[in-house]
Structure formats: structure tokens, C-alpha cells
Amino acid sequence: MEGFTKQFGVEMLVWFEQHATMEQAIQREKRIKKWNREWKLRLIEEANPEWRDLACDLGFESLD
């Protein structure tokens, strides 16, 4: 896909969060962007230790 996905070679969805409002989602995204890589990896591995492609769970085909 164009944009972020193409620019950074994204092939899998390994983590996501749902929020009640767009404002809450944006606030959370800005907060996580300031985290170091280790914290981000821990967040992913706590929810998805096998690093499965979660897009498949949402009805999309895997890109890999």
C-alpha cells in the first residue's frame, strides 16, 4: 500500500489497539512514538508472543 506501509516495507500487522474516539487513539499513538524500541517490543510480545499476522484475524490476506 502507498504511504507508511510502502515507505517502511510493512508486511505484517503484529499489534493494534482500539479506542473509543479518534482523539484517544491519536493521543495514545503520540505517547507510544516517544517510547524506546525495547518498550514497544515488549508491548507487542505481551499481546502477540508468536508475532502472528493479526491482519488475517481481521479477514485480510497476509502480505508476506
Buried (B, 14 or more C-beta within 10 A) or exposed (E): EEEEEEEEEEEBBBBEEEEEEEEEEEEEEEEEEEEEEEEEEEBEEEEBEEEEBBBEEEEEEEEE
